[in-house]
């Protein structure tokens, strides 16, 4: 069997980048760890079949293994997760694989839009970070018809779905998942990122990490939409206390104002009610997290810093406890989940293009992270055929 001529330094780089131990890799490949050590020392070479498995395990393009030096990996969009002007952390292989996957979808959709002579989105990049926050808030509020949803005590899942529907009406791609592609063993860490936005006049895209709470997803969705409104791509962590990137702070402030308008909060605020009981009730009315409500109460000076800090720590602990007990969904309708992960707009466009013979079934399956055999069934579920 032919050998794959891979430089030892590339193997070491790829394994360390993926945070895979020798023992774990040996177990996965069903070979001895000493053999992998021999590969990394240049004494032996893996076979082509083994090299293909390595690329899959390390979550890198197969061609990377044949480079002479490790590639300089640059993200397709800015990393806005900064604290004291320094990046919070390096991105995991899972995130890099996800971003690569989503970027391929976005590029395909842009080509589809341009081939169908659709116009650029005139409502995007109407503003910049230097424009009036009030004007931006008013514009987004009216465009999304938020008066129908804000402060209506909606169940958070319903509120999230309504927001996604309104955003997708604008021909903005909305995708959300808690895993990389269809790999349930590659989970997305909310301590690494909550979402990201890809700004493009023809194919703007929002991605939401569904391992977050529903309230967190709602905030992230609108936060990433604000990114598009000011024409800024970026990866977000959404930490009220620590993130200090100017764009993130700007988008956070607008999002908080959209979800909890001052005029409505003022009407409902009663300083005579016990604070913990009151902010918990307000969170339900506005369908947001208690942390968002506390932030608004402090920002608008309804509570002082000591109260804000005290109760915020309580709510952070409650959030962590709740996250630990959240049961990840293992069931549900496969095609409903597939549509949710890829978004309605992308799903319809890709399926129609495939049925018309403009896109190969294999390519469509790769983009959707499913099998070619499921394409026609998915088309039926979408009502295309």
N, C-alpha and C positions, 0 to 999 in steps of 0.2 A: 504494500500500500504506500502511495507517494507521501513524502513528507511536506509539511508546510514550512516554508523558509521564513520563520518569524524570529525577529531579533529578541534576545533574552530580555533586554531592557523594556521592550514593549509588553512582554508578558508580565513582568513585575509591575509596571505602571498600571496595566489594565486590572490586575488582581487587586492591587492596593486601592485603586480608584473606586472599585466596586465593593471594597471593604469585605473581601472574601478571604477566609483563612486557607492555608494549605490543606488542612485536614478536611474542612468543609468541601473544598473543591475536589479533593481526592474522592470523597464519599459520593459526590454528585456524578463524577465521571467514572466511578467504580474502578479506580486504579490506585496504586500506592502513592502516598505523599512524596516518597523519594523520587518517583518518576517525574513529578511536577517540578521538584527541586532541580532535577537534571535539565529540564527544559529551561528553567530560569537561569541556569548556570551555563547554558549553551552546549552541554554534553550530549543532549538528545533533542530531537524535534518532534512536536506532535504531528499526527496525521491530519490530512485536510478535513476529515470527518470530525476529529477532535477539535480542530481549529474552529469549525463552524459552531460546535457546541460551546466553545469558550466565548466566542463573540456573543452568543445568546445569553450565557450566564453573566458575562460582564456588562451586558446591555450597551454594546458599542457596534458601529457598522463593521461588517466583516473585513472591509478593506483597511481599517485602522490597524489590524494585526500585522500588516505587511509594510508599515511605515518603518523608517530607520530610527526615528526619534518620536517621542510622544507628541501628539498634536496639541496646539494651543486652542483650547475650547472656549469659544466666545458665545455667550447667550444671544439669541435672536432679538431679545427685548431687554430693556434696562432692569437691573436689580435695584429696587427702591427701599430695600429693607436695611436701613442704616440707623445706627445709634452712635452718637458722638462722631458722626461723619465716617464711621467705619462699617463695613458690611457685617451683618449679624453672623452669618455662617456660610460655609461653602455649600453649594447645592449637591444633593445626593444623586446617585445614578438614576434613581427612580424619577426624580423631578426632571432630569435632563432627558430621559427617555420620553416622558410625558410631553414636555415642551416640543421635542422633535416631532412627535406624533401629531400634536395639535397644529403645529406649524404647517405640516403637510396638508392637513384638512383645509386650513385657511387659504393656502396657496391654490389648492384645487378649486375652491369656491370662488376665489377672485378670478381665475381663468374662466370659470363658468359664467360669472357675471359679465365679464368683458366680451365674451363670445356672444352673449345675448343682448348686447348693446344697452345694458342698463346704466342709468346715470349714477354719478357719485352721490354720496349721502350729504345733502346740503345742510342738514341740521348738525353735522359733526364739525368740530373745530371752529364753531362760531365764536368761541371765547378762548382766552388764554389764562394762564395762572395770574396774570396781572389785572384781569378784569374784575368788575364788581361781583362779589359772591351773591348778592341779592338778585342780580339779573340772571345769573346762571341757575340759581335755585328756582326762580320763577319760570324760566324757560323749560327746565326738566320737569317741573311739577305739572305744567300745562301739557307738555308733550306726552307724558305718561298717564295723564288723567288721574293723578294721584289723589285728587279730592274724593274719588270713589273708594279708596282703600285705606287712607291714613286715619288713624284713631277710630277705627270701626270694630275693634275687638275681634279681628279675624283670627281664626286658627293660623298659626305660623305657616304651616304647609300650604294652606289655601292662599295666604298672602304672597308667599314665594312664587307659587304657580301663576298667580295673577300678574305679578311683576314680570315674570319671564314672558308671558303671553304678550304683554304690552310692548316689551322690548323687541320681541321677535317680529311684531307687526312693523317695526321700523327697518326690517331686513338686517338686523344685527344678529350674528351667530352667538348663541348661548349654549355652552357645553358644560357639563358638570359630572364629576366622578370622584370616587375615593380610592381608585386603583389605577395602575398604568395599563391602558388598553383593556384587555379582557383577563389579565393576570391577577387573580385574587390574592396571590402571594406577594404582590408588589403594591403595598399600601402607601397612600400619600399622607405625609406627616403635616398636621396643621400647625405644628411648632416651627415648620420650615416655611410654609406659605399658606395663605388662605385663598388666593385667587390671582388672576392676572388678566391684563387687557392687551390686546394687539390692535393698535390704531391703524386703520386703513380706510381711505375714502370709499372704497368699493366693497371691501369684505372685512368690516370691523368684527372683532371677536371678544367675548368674555368667557373666562373659565372660572368655575367655582369648585373648591375642594369640599366634597360632600361629607368628609369625615368631621367637619365642623358642625356645630349645632344649627338648627333651622334658623334661629335668630341671627347667628353668625353668618349664615349663607345669605340671608336677606340684606344684611349690612354690606357684605362683600359685593353682592350683585350690583347694588346702587353705587358703591364706591368705585367699582371698575367702570361703570357707566359714566361716571363723572370724568374718569380718565379719557374716555372717548370724546366727551363734550369739549375738552380742552386740547384734544389732539395729542395725548401723551400715552404711549405704551408703558407697561411696567408690571413688575411682580410685587405683590403686596403681602405683608404680614399682618397689618392692621392692629397695632398695639398702641392704645391711647397714651400710655405712660412713657414708653421708651423710644418708639420710632421718631426720628427727628428729620427725616427727609422732607424738604419743603413741599414737594408735590403731594406726598402722602398726607401731610398735615392739612393741606388745602382740601384735598378730596374727602378726608375724614370729616372736616368741619361742614362741608356742603352736604354730605350724606346724613350726618346727624340732624341738620336743619330740615332736610327733606322728610326724614322719618318721624321727627318730633318737632314740628313747627312751634316756634315760640308762642304765637298767638293761641294755639290750641292748648299748649302745656300750661300757659298762664290761666286759662279758663278752668282747668282741672286741678290746679295746684291749691292745696289747702294746708297751710303751715300748722294747723291745729291737730292734724291727724298724725298718729305715730309714724315716724319716717320710714321704717323698714316695711311696715304694712302698706304705706302710701306708695312708695316707689315700686313695690312688687305689683300693686294694682295698676299703676300707670304703665308698667311694662306690658301687661296683658292688653290694656286699652290700645296701645300703639303697636302691639305685635312685634316688640323688639326685646332685646335682652335687658336685664336689670342694670348691667354695666353701662349700656347706652343711656338709660334714663338717669343714672347717677351722674354721668358725665355732663348731660344737659343741665341737670339741676345745679351742678357746681359751676359750669360755664356761665349760666344765667344768674348766678349769685343767689340762688334760692337756699343753698346750703353752704356752709363754710368748708374749708379745706380739711379740717380734722374729721368732720362727719363724712365727707367724701372719701377720704383715705380709709377710714375705719370700715365703712360698709362696702367699699370696693374690694377690700381684702376678703371680706366674708363672701362676697359674690364670686370672687375668683376661686375660692376654695369650693364653693357649691358647684361651680362649673366643672372643675377638675373631678369632683366626686361623681357628678352626673355623667361625664364623659367615660369614666371607668366602667359605668354600668350600662352604657348604651349598647344594645345588641345590634350588631351589623346585620343588615338584611341579607339573607341567603336564598330567599325565594322571590316571588313576584313574577309577573309576566316578562319573559325574556325580551320580547320585542318592545314592550313599553320602556324597559330599562335601556335598551339599545337606542331608542329614540331620545330618551332623556340625556344619555351620555353624549350623543352626537348633535343634539339640538334638532328642532323641527325643520328649520330652513335648510340646513345642510343635508339632512336625511332625505327630504323630498327632492332636492336638486340632484343629489347623487343617484338616487333610485331612478328618477325620470331619465337622466342621462344614460344610465346603464340599460334601461329597457329600450331606449331609442338606438342603442348600439354605439353610442359615442364614447362610452367608458366600458372597459372590459370588466367582466364579472369578478375576475381575480383582483383587479385594482380596486374595485368598489369594496370587496370584502376586506382587503387590507386597510383601506381608509376607515371603514366602519368598525374594524377590529372584530370581525366575525368570519363565518365561513361562506364560501360562494354558494353553497347549497341553501343558505338561509335568505338569500337576496329576494327571491320571488315571494316567499312567505312574508318577509318584511314589507314588500310592496303591497301585498294584500292587506296587511295590518294598517298600513298608512292610507289605504283606500285608493291607491294609484291604479291598481288593476282589480 
